[in-house]
Amino acid sequence: MKTRRREVLLGATAAATAAANLPAPAIAQGIKELKLVTAYPRDLPGSGTTPERFAQSISAMSDGRLKVTVYPDGSLVRALEVFDAVSAGVADMYFTDEKYFQDKSPALNFFSAVPYGLATDEFRAWIYSAAGRRFGTKSTRSSTSSR
């Protein structure tokens, strides 16, 4: 029994030593600055002002540890270059309609906004129902159901 206790204590000591050598989480390293590029002018009602509110919300929720700088159309990249800017690491995130980039990934159309379409909860319910799962996967309905 003593050998088992000794092994556990040695293992715990090794785990504590390994944990002490891990780097500090990014949030503990100070303020993280993020770049958000948009495809819209800053003063455009709705699509232009929403990224600013989003940036303020992120800052408020993180107690100022995350700072998001919004770059409207033309200030860092042009409108239809936002996807490539994030892919290349020039920016951290973008705000635009995904349907502009359907040639890069056809799946982006499913997450693109449709005026007066499904709300977020409705869209999620559709994805997790049989209707949403049929695209690219087998139907979730049983083929042996009796009528």
ChimeraX attribute file (.defattr): number of C-alpha atoms within 10 A of each C-alpha:
attribute: neighborCount
match mode: 1-to-1
recipient: residues
	/A:1	5
	/A:2	6
	/A:3	8
	/A:4	9
	/A:5	10
	/A:6	11
	/A:7	11
	/A:8	11
	/A:9	12
	/A:10	12
	/A:11	12
	/A:12	12
	/A:13	12
	/A:14	12
	/A:15	11
	/A:16	11
	/A:17	11
	/A:18	10
	/A:19	10
	/A:20	10
	/A:21	8
	/A:22	8
	/A:23	8
	/A:24	9
	/A:25	8
	/A:26	10
	/A:27	11
	/A:28	9
	/A:29	10
	/A:30	11
	/A:31	14
	/A:32	13
	/A:33	12
	/A:34	15
	/A:35	19
	/A:36	24
	/A:37	30
	/A:38	29
	/A:39	22
	/A:40	22
	/A:41	16
	/A:42	18
	/A:43	11
	/A:44	10
	/A:45	10
	/A:46	10
	/A:47	17
	/A:48	19
	/A:49	15
	/A:50	15
	/A:51	24
	/A:52	17
	/A:53	12
	/A:54	14
	/A:55	18
	/A:56	16
	/A:57	15
	/A:58	15
	/A:59	15
	/A:60	13
	/A:61	10
	/A:62	12
	/A:63	11
	/A:64	15
	/A:65	18
	/A:66	19
	/A:67	19
	/A:68	22
	/A:69	16
	/A:70	23
	/A:71	22
	/A:72	24
	/A:73	19
	/A:74	14
	/A:75	12
	/A:76	18
	/A:77	19
	/A:78	15
	/A:79	19
	/A:80	16
	/A:81	19
	/A:82	24
	/A:83	22
	/A:84	15
	/A:85	19
	/A:86	16
	/A:87	12
	/A:88	10
	/A:89	10
	/A:90	15
	/A:91	21
	/A:92	15
	/A:93	18
	/A:94	22
	/A:95	20
	/A:96	20
	/A:97	17
	/A:98	19
	/A:99	17
	/A:100	15
	/A:101	18
	/A:102	13
	/A:103	10
	/A:104	12
	/A:105	10
	/A:106	11
	/A:107	13
	/A:108	15
	/A:109	16
	/A:110	13
	/A:111	11
	/A:112	14
	/A:113	14
	/A:114	11
	/A:115	6
	/A:116	6
	/A:117	9
	/A:118	13
	/A:119	11
	/A:120	9
	/A:121	9
	/A:122	10
	/A:123	15
	/A:124	12
	/A:125	14
	/A:126	14
	/A:127	15
	/A:128	11
	/A:129	14
	/A:130	14
	/A:131	13
	/A:132	16
	/A:133	14
	/A:134	13
	/A:135	10
	/A:136	7
	/A:137	8
	/A:138	9
	/A:139	14
	/A:140	13
	/A:141	11
	/A:142	7
	/A:143	7
	/A:144	6
	/A:145	6
	/A:146	5
	/A:147	3
